[in-house]
C-alpha cells in the first residue's frame, strides 16, 4: 500500500530589493489594521508580520518597529505557553496549530486560544484568524488575526 503525505508549505512572494516585498493585495489591509482600534495583526503568506494595530502591539509587547522589521510571527519574541499549571513553552508541533499560522496552512478560518507571557504575566487570548485572498489566485496571500483578551489585564 502506498502512503502519500500532503505538505502545505507557507508560500512567499519573490523578494524585492530589500528582501521583503509586500504583496500588493495586502496594502489596503495594512492600512486598515494599522488604523484599527481592535487588537489585530496582519501576516503575509510567509508568516511575516506586515501590520499590527496599536492595541495588539500593547497586549503582545511589540515595539513600534515591528512593522519595519517584519519578523515572522513565531520569531517575533512572543513566548507562547501551554495551558498547564506549569505554563511550559509550546513545542514546534503545537506552535503550528496557533490560529494565525494554521489559517495560512489550511486556507480556512481558524480559531484557538493562545496563552503568552508578557512582562512576567500570563495572558490568554481568544484568537480568530481569517485567510485573505486576491483573485484570481487561489492560495491565501495573508491572514488577518483578531485577539480578544480573556480575563483581567
C-alpha positions in Angstrom: 0.0 0.0 0.0 1.3 3.4 -0.9 1.1 6.2 1.6 1.0 9.8 0.5 1.8 12.7 2.7 0.4 16.2 1.9 2.6 19.0 3.0 1.3 22.5 2.5 4.3 24.9 2.5 4.0 28.5 3.7 4.1 30.5 0.4 6.3 33.5 -0.1 6.3 36.1 -2.9 9.5 36.9 -4.7 11.7 39.3 -2.6 12.0 42.9 -3.5 15.2 45.0 -3.4 15.1 44.9 0.4 14.4 41.2 0.5 10.9 41.7 1.9 8.3 42.5 -0.8 4.8 43.2 0.4 2.1 41.6 -1.7 0.2 44.5 -3.3 -3.1 42.8 -2.3 -2.2 43.4 1.4 -1.6 47.1 1.1 -5.3 48.0 1.8 -5.4 45.5 4.7 -2.2 47.0 6.1 -3.8 50.5 6.2 -7.0 49.1 7.9 -5.1 47.1 10.5 -2.7 50.0 11.4 -5.7 52.3 11.9 -7.9 49.8 13.8 -8.8 50.3 17.5 -9.1 46.5 17.8 -6.2 44.2 18.8 -5.4 42.7 15.3 -2.5 41.9 13.1 -1.8 41.1 9.5 0.5 38.3 8.4 1.9 37.8 4.9 1.7 34.3 3.4 5.2 33.5 4.7 4.1 34.4 8.3 5.9 37.8 8.4 4.1 40.4 10.5 3.1 43.1 8.0 0.9 45.3 10.2 -0.1 45.5 13.9 -2.7 47.7 15.5 -1.7 49.8 18.5 -3.8 47.7 20.8 -2.2 44.4 19.5 1.3 45.9 19.9 0.4 46.7 23.5 -1.0 43.3 24.5 1.7 41.3 22.7 4.6 43.5 23.9 5.8 44.6 20.5 7.9 47.7 19.9 6.9 50.3 17.4 9.5 49.0 15.0 7.8 45.6 14.5 6.2 46.6 11.1 9.6 47.8 9.9 11.5 44.7 11.0 8.7 42.4 9.7 9.7 39.3 11.8 8.0 36.0 11.3 5.1 35.7 13.8 6.7 32.7 15.7 10.1 34.6 15.8 8.8 37.9 17.0 9.8 37.5 20.6 6.4 36.2 21.9 6.7 33.4 24.5 3.9 31.0 23.7 2.8 28.8 26.7 0.7 25.7 27.1 -2.4 25.7 29.4 -0.9 23.5 32.2 -0.2 24.8 35.7 3.5 24.9 34.8 2.9 27.1 31.8 5.6 25.4 29.7 6.7 26.8 26.3 4.9 25.3 23.3 6.8 22.8 21.1 7.0 23.2 17.4 4.1 21.0 16.6 1.9 23.0 19.0 3.1 26.3 17.5 2.0 25.2 14.1 -1.6 24.9 15.4 -1.9 28.5 16.5 -4.7 30.1 14.5 -2.6 32.8 12.8 -0.2 30.2 11.4 -2.7 27.4 10.8 -5.0 29.6 8.7 -2.2 30.1 6.2 -1.7 26.3 6.0 -5.3 25.3 5.8 -6.6 28.4 3.9 -9.6 28.4 6.2 -10.9 30.4 9.1 -9.2 29.3 12.3 -10.0 29.9 15.9 -8.0 29.0 19.0 -6.9 30.0 22.4 -3.4 31.4 22.8 -1.5 31.9 26.0 1.6 34.1 26.2 3.9 35.5 28.8 4.3 39.3 28.7 6.4 41.1 31.3 6.2 38.1 33.6 2.4 37.9 33.4 0.5 35.1 31.6 -2.2 36.3 29.2 -4.8 34.3 27.4 -6.4 35.4 24.1 -9.3 34.1 22.1 -7.8 34.3 18.6 -9.6 34.3 15.3 -7.7 34.3 12.0 -9.1 34.6 8.5 -7.2 33.9 5.3 -7.1 36.8 2.8 -7.3 36.2 -0.9 -6.5 38.2 -4.1 -8.4 36.6 -7.0 -7.6 35.0 -9.4 -5.0 33.4 -7.1 -6.4 30.5 -5.1 -3.9 30.5 -2.3 -4.2 32.9 0.6 -1.9 36.0 0.3 -2.0 36.6 4.1 -4.1 36.3 7.2 -6.0 38.8 9.4 -6.0 37.9 13.0 -8.1 39.4 15.9 -7.0 38.9 19.5 -9.6 39.1 22.4 -8.0 39.1 25.9 -9.6 36.7 28.3 -9.7 37.7 31.9 -8.1 40.7 33.6 -5.2 42.5 32.0 
